[in-house]
């Protein structure tokens, strides 16, 4: 490696000297040669500094050799979770890889993940903020991208303790029930026709989320003053936004190139953020006018008193002046609730339904449990859910085999530390390959098989304490919406399987392949045909 750098340096120096001698004939050659010389010498100096510093500290984790300035970008497979799993077989359960100018450490060891997210949680408590993440969240003012500190703690408290606590979720059960009942009724009214399950579940989850947040669903005529449904537009914007968040951005790898926005990611995200901002401003302005008309500033005495917008507006006026809740914070939390409560839910539900349909014995056991606990003469309620352990195991197994976020965290180190006997430099990006850890054959028997039975003994939970199983992450940055996700998934999947039998359209085959991105999703949408199975047609009303 060192010899190659010396050779490159000598060649660059020779070319530069030739450029000096011929500058009158070819000024472009001189500029190119000078640039090459500076880059090679800079890289050479950096290598020497690293070697010098490594004399005092343990080495970096091993990893593939990359090209100067480029790193391993040219060999990268964009199915990153699979690519990193392959590299781990060669370099170990923690390895170093350069992605452009980004020093990245990939972890697929539960023990090392524990060292990072439990033993050294504060050091790894920040996220590596991307350009797309900053632009989508009002400059990083949401729960995902905000740096660890007083502001983040304030947002976390608002979201977890107030908005998504079990008490708050209990108080809006009627909203979940209302929207899921509408979905069941819609499916019944369509007859035995093929339906895109992901699209339907997205709309259901979106209506639940928006009702909870501002008291109106995505098809309301008064939302932001619109006279038309914006559900389809919301779905398009959210899917496009999550796609941009999951795209590897050259501007993040080479900050000096950010101004050029070579992939157009910043431009596209600014456009989407502006569109959503207009909608959010319309909703908030409408609520403020209602509050002003009432003269109390505390709502209209009706449904809006119970939604989160009213609570957030009151908190904004009465909050701690040292860490105030601003209007941009409120809108950023809107976005967290909508993205976190929609695309995540419908993607996981699609995988669950596909896996269940692929395993008739699993489908049969779920239906037997539902019929024993609920029966065919009534509808599923959330009060039934604690009595459905096999359905709960289905959810856990789906999250194991298809974690919605395959590479959790995007953590970065706030200071240099020693983990697993290796030096982890300050400002290194950390990716924890949950997808690999949850398919590790040394932990999971027949790891590629969908087998809910493995969760029936209650050994595994997703609280973040079992580092072999981290579908919702761990530490300070674990998922804030875990309780909401569990309730929505169990109620929606249970209702679909209780109310209908399901089959594929004639001639279609089941596909379980996944598409990597900010969120893992099915590569091919699940289109299925429902057949009513309840005893009384009025139960579908």
C-alpha positions as CSV (number, residue, x, y, z in Angstrom):
1,X,0.0,0.0,0.0
2,X,2.8,2.4,1.0
3,X,4.8,1.5,-2.1
4,X,1.9,2.1,-4.3
5,X,1.4,5.6,-2.8
6,X,5.1,6.4,-3.3
7,X,4.9,5.3,-6.9
8,X,1.8,7.4,-7.5
9,X,3.5,10.4,-5.8
10,X,6.6,10.1,-8.0
11,X,4.4,9.8,-11.2
12,X,2.3,12.7,-10.2
13,X,5.4,14.8,-9.4
14,X,6.9,13.9,-12.8
15,X,3.7,14.7,-14.6
16,X,3.5,18.0,-12.7
17,X,7.0,18.9,-13.6
18,X,6.3,18.2,-17.3
19,X,3.3,20.4,-17.0
20,X,5.4,23.2,-15.7
21,X,7.8,22.9,-18.6
22,X,4.9,22.8,-21.1
23,X,2.5,25.2,-19.4
24,X,2.5,27.6,-22.4
25,X,1.2,24.8,-24.6
26,X,-1.3,23.1,-22.3
27,X,-2.5,25.0,-19.2
28,X,-5.2,22.4,-18.6
29,X,-2.5,19.7,-18.2
30,X,-0.8,21.8,-15.5
31,X,-4.0,22.3,-13.6
32,X,-4.8,18.6,-13.7
33,X,-1.3,17.5,-12.8
34,X,-1.2,20.0,-9.9
35,X,-4.5,18.7,-8.6
36,X,-3.4,15.1,-8.8
37,X,-0.2,15.9,-7.0
38,X,-2.1,17.7,-4.2
39,X,-4.6,14.8,-3.8
40,X,-1.9,12.1,-3.8
41,X,0.3,13.9,-1.3
42,X,-2.7,14.7,0.9
43,X,-3.7,11.0,0.9
44,X,0.0,10.0,1.6
45,X,0.2,12.4,4.6
46,X,-3.1,11.1,6.0
47,X,-1.9,7.5,5.8
48,X,1.3,8.4,7.6
49,X,-0.7,10.2,10.3
50,X,-3.0,7.2,10.8
51,X,0.0,4.9,11.1
52,X,1.6,7.2,13.6
53,X,-1.6,7.5,15.7
54,X,-2.1,3.7,15.5
55,X,1.2,3.3,17.3
56,X,-0.5,4.6,20.5
57,X,-4.0,3.1,20.0
58,X,-5.3,-0.3,18.9
59,X,-5.8,-0.6,15.2
60,X,-9.0,0.2,13.3
61,X,-11.1,-2.9,12.6
62,X,-10.0,-4.7,9.4
63,X,-11.7,-4.2,6.1
64,X,-11.4,-4.1,2.3
65,X,-8.7,-1.9,0.8
66,X,-10.2,0.9,-1.1
67,X,-8.9,3.3,-3.7
68,X,-7.6,6.7,-2.6
69,X,-10.5,9.2,-2.2
70,X,-13.0,6.7,-3.6
71,X,-12.8,3.9,-1.1
72,X,-14.9,0.9,-1.9
73,X,-17.6,2.8,-3.9
74,X,-16.8,1.1,-7.2
75,X,-17.3,-2.4,-5.7
76,X,-20.4,-1.5,-3.7
77,X,-23.6,-3.5,-4.1
78,X,-26.6,-1.2,-3.4
79,X,-28.4,-4.0,-1.6
80,X,-26.2,-2.9,1.3
81,X,-27.4,-5.2,4.1
82,X,-26.6,-8.3,1.9
83,X,-23.3,-6.9,0.7
84,X,-22.2,-6.1,4.2
85,X,-23.2,-9.5,5.4
86,X,-20.9,-11.0,2.7
87,X,-18.0,-8.8,3.7
88,X,-18.4,-9.8,7.3
89,X,-17.6,-13.4,6.4
90,X,-14.2,-12.3,5.3
91,X,-13.4,-9.4,7.7
92,X,-15.3,-10.3,10.8
93,X,-18.3,-9.0,12.7
94,X,-17.0,-5.5,12.9
95,X,-15.1,-4.1,9.8
96,X,-14.1,-0.8,8.3
97,X,-15.1,0.3,4.9
98,X,-14.5,3.7,3.2
99,X,-17.5,5.0,1.3
100,X,-16.0,8.0,-0.4
101,X,-14.6,10.2,2.3
102,X,-16.9,8.5,4.9
103,X,-15.2,6.2,7.4
104,X,-17.9,3.6,8.1
105,X,-17.8,0.7,10.6
106,X,-20.3,-2.1,10.0
107,X,-21.3,-4.3,13.0
108,X,-23.0,-7.6,12.9
109,X,-22.1,-8.9,16.3
110,X,-24.6,-8.7,19.2
111,X,-21.7,-8.3,21.7
112,X,-20.2,-5.3,19.9
113,X,-23.6,-3.8,19.4
114,X,-24.1,-4.1,23.2
115,X,-20.8,-2.3,23.8
116,X,-21.8,0.5,21.6
117,X,-25.5,1.0,22.4
118,X,-25.5,0.1,26.1
119,X,-22.0,0.3,27.6
120,X,-21.0,3.4,25.6
121,X,-24.5,4.7,24.7
122,X,-23.7,8.4,25.1
123,X,-20.7,8.2,22.7
124,X,-22.9,6.7,20.0
125,X,-26.1,8.8,20.8
126,X,-25.8,11.0,17.7
127,X,-27.0,10.2,14.2
128,X,-24.9,10.9,11.1
129,X,-27.2,13.5,9.6
130,X,-27.6,13.3,5.8
131,X,-28.4,16.2,3.5
132,X,-31.8,14.5,2.7
133,X,-32.5,14.0,6.4
134,X,-31.8,17.7,7.2
135,X,-33.9,19.0,4.4
136,X,-36.8,16.7,5.2
137,X,-37.0,17.6,8.9
138,X,-36.8,21.4,9.0
139,X,-33.0,21.5,9.5
140,X,-32.9,18.4,11.7
141,X,-35.5,19.4,14.2
142,X,-37.2,16.1,14.5
143,X,-36.7,13.1,16.8
144,X,-34.6,11.2,14.2
145,X,-32.0,13.7,13.1
146,X,-31.8,16.2,16.0
147,X,-28.4,15.9,17.8
148,X,-28.3,14.4,21.2
149,X,-28.8,17.1,23.8
150,X,-31.5,19.2,25.6
151,X,-33.5,19.8,22.4
152,X,-33.6,16.1,21.5
153,X,-34.5,15.1,25.1
154,X,-37.4,17.6,25.0
155,X,-38.7,16.2,21.7
156,X,-38.3,12.6,22.9
157,X,-40.2,13.4,26.1
158,X,-43.0,15.0,24.0
159,X,-43.3,12.2,21.6
160,X,-42.8,9.1,23.9
161,X,-44.2,10.2,27.2
162,X,-47.0,12.4,26.0
163,X,-48.1,11.5,22.4
164,X,-47.2,7.8,22.2
165,X,-47.5,6.6,25.8
166,X,-49.9,3.7,26.5
167,X,-52.3,6.1,28.2
168,X,-52.4,8.4,25.1
169,X,-52.7,5.4,22.7
170,X,-55.6,4.0,24.8
171,X,-57.4,7.3,24.6
172,X,-57.4,7.2,20.8
173,X,-58.4,3.6,20.4
174,X,-61.6,4.6,18.8
175,X,-59.7,6.2,15.9
176,X,-57.8,2.9,15.2
177,X,-61.1,1.0,15.4
178,X,-62.9,3.4,13.2
179,X,-60.4,3.3,10.4
180,X,-59.9,-0.5,10.5
181,X,-63.6,-1.0,10.4
182,X,-63.8,1.2,7.4
183,X,-61.2,-0.8,5.7
184,X,-62.9,-4.1,6.4
185,X,-66.2,-2.7,5.2
186,X,-64.6,-1.4,2.0
187,X,-63.0,-4.9,1.3
188,X,-66.4,-6.5,1.8
189,X,-68.2,-4.0,-0.5
190,X,-65.7,-4.7,-3.3
191,X,-66.7,-8.4,-3.5
192,X,-64.0,-11.0,-4.3
193,X,-61.8,-8.7,-6.4
194,X,-58.0,-8.4,-6.3
195,X,-56.7,-5.6,-4.0
196,X,-53.3,-4.1,-3.6
197,X,-52.9,-4.8,0.1
198,X,-50.0,-2.5,0.7
199,X,-51.8,0.5,-0.8
200,X,-55.0,-0.2,1.3
201,X,-53.0,-0.7,4.5
202,X,-51.0,2.5,3.8
203,X,-54.3,4.5,3.5
204,X,-55.6,2.9,6.7
205,X,-52.5,3.7,8.7
206,X,-52.3,7.2,7.2
207,X,-55.9,8.0,8.3
208,X,-55.2,6.7,11.8
209,X,-52.0,8.8,12.0
210,X,-53.5,12.0,10.7
211,X,-56.6,11.6,12.9
212,X,-54.4,11.2,15.9
213,X,-52.2,14.2,15.0
214,X,-54.7,16.8,13.9
215,X,-58.1,15.3,14.1
216,X,-58.8,14.7,10.4
217,X,-58.1,11.9,8.0
218,X,-56.3,12.0,4.6
219,X,-59.7,12.1,2.8
220,X,-61.2,14.9,4.8
221,X,-62.5,17.7,2.6
222,X,-61.4,20.3,5.1
223,X,-57.8,19.2,5.4
224,X,-55.6,22.2,4.7
225,X,-58.6,23.9,3.0
226,X,-58.6,21.3,0.2
227,X,-61.8,20.1,-1.5
228,X,-60.2,17.0,-2.8
229,X,-58.7,13.8,-1.3
230,X,-55.0,14.1,-0.8
231,X,-54.4,10.5,0.3
232,X,-52.9,9.5,-3.0
233,X,-50.7,12.6,-3.1
234,X,-49.6,11.9,0.5
235,X,-48.6,8.3,-0.4
236,X,-46.7,9.5,-3.4
237,X,-44.8,12.2,-1.4
238,X,-44.0,9.9,1.5
239,X,-42.8,7.0,-0.8
240,X,-40.6,9.5,-2.8
241,X,-39.3,11.0,0.4
242,X,-38.3,7.6,2.0
243,X,-36.7,6.6,-1.3
244,X,-34.6,9.8,-1.3
245,X,-33.6,9.2,2.4
246,X,-32.5,5.7,1.4
247,X,-30.4,6.7,-1.6
248,X,-26.6,6.8,-1.1
249,X,-25.8,10.5,-1.8
250,X,-22.5,11.5,-3.3
251,X,-22.9,14.8,-1.5
252,X,-22.8,13.1,1.9
253,X,-19.7,11.1,1.0
254,X,-17.9,14.2,-0.5
255,X,-19.2,17.3,1.4
256,X,-17.2,19.6,-0.9
257,X,-19.4,18.4,-3.8
258,X,-22.7,19.1,-2.0
259,X,-23.1,22.4,-3.8
260,X,-23.3,20.6,-7.1
261,X,-26.1,18.2,-6.0
262,X,-25.0,15.7,-8.6
263,X,-27.9,13.3,-8.1
264,X,-30.5,16.0,-7.6
265,X,-31.4,14.6,-4.2
266,X,-31.3,18.0,-2.4
267,X,-33.4,19.6,-5.1
268,X,-36.1,16.8,-5.0
269,X,-36.2,16.8,-1.2
270,X,-36.6,20.6,-1.1
271,X,-39.6,20.3,-3.4
272,X,-41.2,17.6,-1.4
273,X,-40.5,19.3,1.9
274,X,-42.1,22.5,0.6
275,X,-45.2,20.6,-0.6
276,X,-45.7,19.0,2.9
277,X,-44.9,22.3,4.6
278,X,-47.8,24.0,2.7
279,X,-50.2,21.3,3.9
280,X,-48.9,21.5,7.5
281,X,-49.2,25.3,7.5
282,X,-52.7,25.0,6.3
283,X,-53.7,22.6,9.0
284,X,-52.1,24.6,11.8
285,X,-53.5,28.0,10.5
286,X,-57.0,26.5,10.4
287,X,-56.7,25.2,14.0
288,X,-55.3,28.6,15.2
289,X,-58.3,30.4,13.7
290,X,-60.7,28.0,15.4
291,X,-59.0,28.5,18.7
292,X,-59.1,32.3,18.2
293,X,-62.8,32.2,17.4
294,X,-63.4,30.2,20.6
295,X,-61.5,32.8,22.6
296,X,-59.9,30.3,24.9
297,X,-56.9,29.0,22.8
298,X,-57.8,25.5,24.0
299,X,-59.7,24.1,21.1
300,X,-63.3,24.0,19.9
301,X,-64.6,21.7,22.7
302,X,-64.9,18.8,20.3
303,X,-62.7,16.3,18.6
304,X,-59.7,18.6,18.2
305,X,-59.3,18.8,22.0
306,X,-58.2,15.2,21.9
307,X,-55.7,15.3,19.1
308,X,-51.9,15.9,19.4
309,X,-51.9,19.2,17.5
310,X,-53.9,20.9,20.2
311,X,-51.6,19.5,22.9
312,X,-48.5,20.7,20.9
313,X,-49.9,24.2,20.4
314,X,-50.6,24.4,24.1
315,X,-47.1,23.1,24.9
316,X,-45.6,25.6,22.6
317,X,-47.2,28.5,24.5
318,X,-46.5,27.0,28.0
319,X,-43.2,25.1,27.5
320,X,-39.8,25.6,29.0
321,X,-38.2,28.8,27.6
322,X,-34.7,27.2,27.8
323,X,-35.7,24.5,25.3
324,X,-38.8,25.9,23.6
325,X,-41.0,23.9,21.3
326,X,-41.2,25.9,18.0
327,X,-43.6,25.7,15.1
328,X,-40.9,23.9,13.1
329,X,-40.6,21.3,15.8
330,X,-44.3,20.7,15.6
331,X,-44.2,20.2,11.8
332,X,-41.2,18.0,12.1
333,X,-43.0,15.8,14.6
334,X,-46.0,15.7,12.2
335,X,-43.6,14.2,9.6
336,X,-42.2,11.7,12.1
337,X,-45.7,10.5,13.0
338,X,-46.8,10.2,9.4
339,X,-43.7,8.5,8.0
340,X,-43.3,6.4,11.2
341,X,-46.9,5.4,11.3
342,X,-47.6,4.6,7.6
343,X,-44.9,3.2,5.3
344,X,-43.4,1.2,8.2
345,X,-46.7,-0.4,9.1
346,X,-47.9,-1.3,5.6
347,X,-44.5,-2.7,4.5
348,X,-44.4,-5.0,7.6
349,X,-48.0,-6.1,7.1
350,X,-47.3,-7.0,3.4
351,X,-44.4,-9.2,4.5
352,X,-46.4,-10.8,7.2
353,X,-49.4,-11.6,5.0
354,X,-47.1,-12.9,2.2
355,X,-45.2,-15.2,4.7
356,X,-48.5,-16.4,6.2
357,X,-50.0,-17.2,2.8
358,X,-46.8,-19.0,1.9
359,X,-47.2,-21.2,5.0
360,X,-50.7,-22.7,5.0
361,X,-50.1,-24.3,8.4
362,X,-49.3,-20.9,9.9
363,X,-52.5,-19.4,8.3
364,X,-54.5,-22.3,9.8
365,X,-53.1,-21.8,13.3
366,X,-53.7,-18.1,13.2
367,X,-57.4,-18.6,12.2
368,X,-57.9,-21.3,14.8
369,X,-56.6,-18.9,17.5
370,X,-58.8,-16.1,16.3
371,X,-61.9,-18.3,16.1
372,X,-61.3,-19.7,19.6
373,X,-60.7,-16.2,21.2
374,X,-63.0,-14.0,19.1
375,X,-65.3,-16.3,17.2
376,X,-67.1,-15.7,13.9
377,X,-70.1,-14.0,15.4
378,X,-68.4,-10.8,16.4
379,X,-65.5,-8.5,15.3
380,X,-61.9,-8.3,16.7
381,X,-61.3,-5.7,19.3
382,X,-57.9,-4.6,20.7
383,X,-59.0,-6.1,24.0
384,X,-58.7,-9.5,22.3
385,X,-55.0,-9.0,21.4
386,X,-53.4,-10.0,24.7
387,X,-55.1,-13.4,24.3
388,X,-53.6,-14.1,20.9
389,X,-50.0,-15.3,21.6
390,X,-49.6,-17.0,18.2
391,X,-50.5,-13.9,16.3
392,X,-48.0,-12.0,18.5
393,X,-45.3,-14.6,17.5
394,X,-46.2,-14.0,13.9
395,X,-45.5,-10.3,14.3
396,X,-42.1,-11.0,16.0
397,X,-41.0,-13.5,13.4
398,X,-41.9,-11.1,10.6
399,X,-39.8,-8.4,12.3
400,X,-37.0,-10.9,12.7
401,X,-36.9,-12.0,9.0
402,X,-37.9,-8.7,7.5
403,X,-36.7,-5.8,9.8
404,X,-38.1,-2.6,8.5
405,X,-34.7,-0.9,9.0
406,X,-32.0,-3.3,8.0
407,X,-29.0,-1.1,9.0
408,X,-30.1,0.6,12.1
409,X,-28.7,3.8,13.6
410,X,-26.5,5.7,11.2
411,X,-24.8,6.5,14.5
412,X,-21.6,8.3,14.7
413,X,-19.0,8.6,17.4
414,X,-18.8,11.9,19.4
415,X,-15.3,10.9,20.6
416,X,-12.7,8.3,20.0
417,X,-13.2,5.1,21.9
418,X,-12.1,1.4,22.1
419,X,-14.7,-1.2,21.2
420,X,-14.1,-4.9,20.8
421,X,-10.3,-4.3,21.0
422,X,-10.4,-1.8,18.1
423,X,-10.1,1.9,17.9
424,X,-13.3,3.6,16.8
425,X,-12.3,7.2,15.7
426,X,-14.3,10.3,16.4
427,X,-16.9,11.1,13.7
428,X,-16.9,7.6,12.3
429,X,-20.2,6.4,11.0
430,X,-21.6,3.2,12.5
431,X,-24.1,0.9,10.8
432,X,-25.5,-2.1,12.8
433,X,-26.6,-4.8,10.4
434,X,-29.7,-6.0,12.2
435,X,-30.7,-8.0,9.1
436,X,-27.6,-10.1,9.4
437,X,-27.8,-10.5,13.2
438,X,-31.4,-11.7,13.0
439,X,-30.5,-14.3,10.4
440,X,-27.3,-15.6,12.2
441,X,-27.4,-19.4,12.1
442,X,-25.4,-19.5,15.4
443,X,-28.3,-17.8,17.1
444,X,-31.4,-18.8,15.1
445,X,-32.2,-22.4,14.1
446,X,-33.1,-22.5,10.4
447,X,-32.8,-18.7,10.2
448,X,-34.2,-18.4,6.7
449,X,-37.4,-20.2,7.6
450,X,-40.5,-18.3,8.7
451,X,-41.3,-20.1,12.0
452,X,-43.4,-18.2,14.6
453,X,-43.0,-21.1,17.1
454,X,-39.5,-19.8,17.9
455,X,-41.1,-16.9,19.8
456,X,-43.8,-18.8,21.7
457,X,-41.6,-19.4,24.7
458,X,-41.3,-15.6,25.5
459,X,-37.5,-15.6,25.4
460,X,-37.2,-12.8,22.9
461,X,-38.6,-9.3,23.1
462,X,-37.9,-6.2,21.1
463,X,-37.2,-3.8,24.0
464,X,-33.6,-3.5,22.9
465,X,-32.2,-5.6,25.8
466,X,-31.7,-8.7,23.6
467,X,-29.0,-7.6,21.2
468,X,-29.5,-10.7,18.9
469,X,-33.0,-9.3,18.1
470,X,-33.2,-5.5,17.5
471,X,-36.0,-4.7,15.1
472,X,-36.6,-1.4,16.9
473,X,-33.0,-0.6,17.8
474,X,-31.6,-0.1,21.3
475,X,-30.2,2.6,23.5
476,X,-31.2,6.3,23.6
477,X,-32.0,6.2,19.8
478,X,-34.3,3.2,19.8
479,X,-37.6,3.6,18.0
480,X,-40.0,6.1,19.7
481,X,-43.1,4.5,18.1
482,X,-42.7,0.9,19.2
483,X,-45.9,0.8,21.2
484,X,-47.9,2.4,18.4
485,X,-46.4,0.1,15.8
486,X,-47.3,-3.0,17.9
487,X,-50.9,-1.9,18.3
488,X,-51.4,-1.0,14.7
489,X,-49.8,-4.2,13.3
490,X,-51.6,-6.6,15.6
491,X,-55.0,-4.9,15.2
492,X,-54.8,-4.6,11.4
493,X,-53.3,-8.0,10.7
494,X,-55.7,-9.7,13.1
495,X,-58.7,-8.0,11.6
496,X,-57.8,-8.9,8.1
497,X,-57.2,-12.6,9.0
498,X,-60.3,-12.8,11.2
499,X,-62.7,-11.2,8.7
500,X,-61.5,-12.8,5.4
501,X,-59.9,-15.8,3.8
502,X,-57.2,-14.8,1.3
503,X,-55.9,-16.2,-2.0
504,X,-53.7,-15.0,-4.9
505,X,-55.3,-14.1,-8.3
506,X,-55.4,-17.0,-10.7
507,X,-52.1,-17.6,-12.4
508,X,-50.1,-15.5,-9.9
509,X,-47.3,-16.8,-7.8
510,X,-46.2,-15.5,-4.4
511,X,-43.0,-13.5,-4.3
512,X,-41.1,-12.8,-1.1
513,X,-38.2,-10.8,-2.4
514,X,-37.3,-7.5,-0.8
515,X,-36.2,-4.1,-2.0
516,X,-33.5,-2.3,0.1
517,X,-33.9,1.4,1.0
518,X,-34.4,3.7,3.9
519,X,-37.2,1.1,4.8
520,X,-37.2,-2.5,3.6
521,X,-40.2,-3.3,1.4
522,X,-41.5,-6.0,-0.8
523,X,-40.1,-5.7,-4.3
524,X,-43.4,-6.8,-5.9
525,X,-46.6,-5.5,-4.3
526,X,-48.9,-8.1,-2.7
527,X,-52.1,-8.3,-4.7
528,X,-54.7,-10.7,-3.1
529,X,-58.3,-11.6,-3.2
530,X,-60.4,-11.5,0.1
531,X,-63.3,-13.9,0.8
532,X,-65.6,-13.0,3.7
533,X,-65.6,-15.6,6.6
534,X,-67.7,-14.1,9.3
535,X,-71.2,-15.4,10.1
536,X,-73.2,-12.2,9.7
537,X,-72.9,-9.7,6.8
538,X,-73.8,-6.9,9.2
539,X,-70.4,-7.4,11.0
540,X,-68.8,-5.9,7.9
541,X,-70.7,-2.6,8.2
